[in-house]
Structures are given as structure tokens and as C-alpha cells.
Amino acid sequence: MCKINESLRTDVSDIKEFHKYLVFYGPDENDVGIKGVRSDAPECAKEAFIKWYRENNRYENGRLRPLSESMRRKLIINVDC
């Protein structure tokens, strides 16, 4: 039986900070879900999204993925305003 670690749960207030800035995969892409966060989002929303992403996309052994510049470039989607 798997025990849920309460410290791994994401606070709903974190998601509310960035939900309007999310970028989803389009109909012509072969994937479904969240692609990243818009580049014009406030810095606090970007950080909240990266924190949420790292908490929900861990290595198989449970460790957090390292926060690198390449991860930030992958998750922050440039948009033309």
C-alpha cells in the first residue's frame, strides 16, 4: 500500500498564481497537457510554476529534478505580445 506524503501535495494557491499564464500543447502537436508558462508572466508566477513542475515531475527514486538553465528555457515559452 502506498502512503501519500502530505509534504508533496501542491498548494492550490500556488496553482492560482500561474494558471492564466499556462501554455498548452496545440491540436497540431502530438502531445496533450501543459507545455509551459508564458514568458510575459510575472516572475512570481514563473517561479510558482517551476516549483509545481519540479514537485510533480520527480525522478523515479523521488528526488527533485535539478533546477538548471535548460529546464527554465524549456518551461518558459516565449510569446509575442
Protein Blocks (a to p, Z undefined) as FASTA:
>chain_A
ZZddfklpccfklmmmmmmmpccddfkbccecjfbdcfkbcfklmmmmmmmmmmmmccfk
opacdddfklmmmmmccddZZ
